Amino acid sequence: MLAGCALIAFGGIAAANEITVVREVDSNNFDPHKSTARAAAEVLFMIGDTLVTLEPDMQTIAPGLAERWEVSDDGLAYTFHLKEGVQFCDGKAMTADDVVYSLNRWIDPATNSPVAWRAGDVAEIRAIDERTVEYRLEEPFSELLYQLTQSFATIIDEANVEALGADFGINGFNGTGPFCWVEWTPRDRMIIERHEAYSWGPPFYENQGPAHLERVTWQIVPEESTRTVAILTGQSEITQYVPYIALSQLRAAPNVEVTQSDLAFWTYFMGFKIDKDTVADPAVRRAINLAVDQEAMAEDLFFGEVEPAFGYISQAALDWNPDIDERLLRFDPDEANRILDEAGWERGPDGIRQKDGVVLRPVTYVFAGSTWARISESVQAYLREIGVDMDIQAFDATVAWGRLATQEFDMFGMSFPYISAGDALNLYFRSENVPTPNRMNWQDEETDRLLQTGKTATDDETRSDAYGEVLRIVHDAAVWLPLYHEPMTIVHSARMAPVVPHNIYGSGLYKGLDLRFLN
């Protein structure tokens, strides 16, 4: 029955030299400056390019559209020398003017990009000639090259943006990547096809282009069981959206290969909008943290395939502060109840706590789909044990990102990729990032000062100390409920050549240049 449903949904087995990638949720759009969705990044890395790229080791910066670059001694000027012969999908040559336009649009206040901070404190970006770009900063930014590998720094075509207007990244996208936009049907599928002229891929790929595959279809399949059947029956050739309940079955299947990587980090958490009546009291936020058993969730929901999270980032990440290890909140429901009693939150006749007319019934926004349904329902059950009645409201990803930029909720579910404390903390805790991605409304001058110190530090000790202090501040305030850290897992058909997972922004297939079928 499931297999039949899958066939109807996918339209049958993919043609030779084409693949179907099943994934759980869609993006809200594919404008690199306006979407922070992983689903957007997965496609943007394939249909676009960045000045520099990141090797699978998640540490080494490699050439992208720039064949080489220099950095001034003071760390304020970066000069990028562009490759010759780069073309957009429509055949137009890419020049330094396209790079300047793209990066300036990213940081333009009119764009209102939620990730403009990733570009650093820009003084000026200018074209020196057709193949040379100077990127000048007001202050040093040690992570600039890493940030320029991200999908937000994708080089775009000004004429395409102007022609499509508000529909850019919705009804089309003219990029320089190894694949070209064909069609997007929201909540259903994205189809991209090989860019035949492409020959400027990153040097760490065996194949710099054109891609081996003629076409890639990104198919939305919310149901875990259907994704599993699709892989086992060959209706999908590859996915990183692997149901943990099925991993043992998939590992045992002779027609499937399973590959994992933990070279970068992806963490799931629930955040609190700290100025909302239900969660403004730090006692409530601490109690909620103490009420949830992350270790049991990791075993019961995810079959031991994930790592329980007690910190907001992995303790293996660069610049984690080990001094707070003993302060991390762990499962202790008795202490959670004691804290709430002491803070004056009394149980009503229905067992739900209230104080001064405020009922502990936090409205919680999450993404629709099996993963967040499972997580949120588990957390909801734990919280009922301490008298908190979490009101779960789930939204499809095409609208969820917009809803999560509002002030309509008290708690929210989110997951995110990062490689360091600075990468994570600058994303979520800068005051300028309210209302999104700083959905907690965390606005603290000391946090902002420390984040700026870490961001502009020119030595490891200064950076580490600054970020370590931010970690202490936000953990002590119980701004999040951390849930678990997830490895990158890719399952693919045994008919395909071995796949090296890439962890950049959780986009395991990255540019897809080496994806191919075995002879």
C-alpha positions, 0 to 999 in steps of 0.5 A: 500500500505504501509503495503504491502511494509513493509511486503515485506521488513520484510519478514512477522510477526516475529515468536513466541518469536522473535522480529523485531526492526525497526530503521532509519539508520545502523552502519558503523561497529560493532567494539566497538573501531572504531564506534561511531554510536548509531546503533553500540552501540544498538547491541554491548550492546546486543552481548557484556558486559562491566566491569561495567554497568549503571542503568536506572537512569543514575547515579548508576554504577552497576556490569557487568563482574566485580562483585566488584571493589575498587578505591585507595584513590588517584583515580589512581588505580581501581581493578576489580574482575571478575565474575566466569563462564563468557563465549564467545558465542563460549563457551570459558571462559572469563578471565582477559587476555581478559579484558586487551587485549580489553582495551589495544586495545581501547587505542592503537594508532594503533587502531586509536579509535576516543574515546580512550580519554574516557579510561582516561590517562592510565598508565597500565592495567594488569591482576593480576590473572585470575579474577582480573584486575588492571587499573592504571591511570596517573591522576585521571579521575572522569568519568572513571567508567561511561566511562567503561559502554559505548559500547566502553569498550566492552570486545572482544575476541582476537582470533576472532579479529585476525581471522577476521582481517579488517572484525572484527565487519563486518563479525562476533563478538564473545562476552559475551553478552546475544545475539550472532551475526548471520548475518549482511547485511549492510543497511538492517538488523542485526540478533542476537540470544539468548546466551543460557549460559548467566547468568551474567546480570546486577543486576538491571534486573529482568532476569540476563539471558538467555534472554527471546527472542530467536532472535532479528532482527534489521531492517533498515527502512528509511521511517517514514511512513513504520516504523509507519505501521510496529508497528501498524500492528505488523510487528515490535514489538518495536522501539525508532525511532518514527516519531513524526507526528505519536505519537498521533496516536500511543498513541491512538492505543489499540495495542501499548504502548508509553513510554518516559524518559528524564533521559539523554540527546540527542541533535541535532546540525549542526557544522561548520568546522571553518577553511573553507572559507565559515564559518571561519568568526565568523560573518557568524557563528553568523548570521547562528545561528540568522537566524534559528528559533528553536522554530518553528522547534520544533513545525512544524517539531516535533509537540512539542515533542522536546525541542528547543536547544539554548545551545550546551547541555541541561541546565539541564545537570550537570555542565551547566554554567547558566552565559551564558544563556543570551548570547545564540543566538536566532532567529533574522533574522534582526540582522543576516542580519545586522551582515553580511552586516557589515562584508562585505558579499554582496548579488549577483544578485541571492541573495547569499552573497559573499566576496573576491571571496568566495560565502556563499554556505557551503557544508553540510554533513548529514545522509540520512533518513527522520530526517536529510532530514527534519532538513537540508531542514528547515535550508536551507530555513532559511539560504536562507532568509539571503543570505546563500545557504547551499549545502546539501549532504546526505550519507547513515550511512554505508559511512557517518561516513567515509565522516565525518572524512574528510576535504571535507565539511564546515558544518555537521549535528550530534546528540549525547548522554551525561549525563554531560557537561564534557561528551559532551565537552571532546568528541567534543572539545579536539584538539586531537579529530580532525578530528573526532569527533572534526569535527569543527577543533577546536584547542584551547590551553585554551580549552584543558587546561580547559578540562584536568582540569575538567577531572582530578578534584577531587572536584565538584567546580573545575570541574564545573568551568572548564567546565563552562568556556569551554561552554562560550568559544565555545558558544561565538565562535558560533562553532555550530548551536544547534537545539533541545533536544530529549527525549527517546521515545519507542513504543512497542506492547501491547503484550510485557511486559512494557519496561523501557527505558534506555538512555545509549548512546541513546540505549533504549533497552540496553541489552534486558534481560527483553524484553518479551511477556506477557503470 
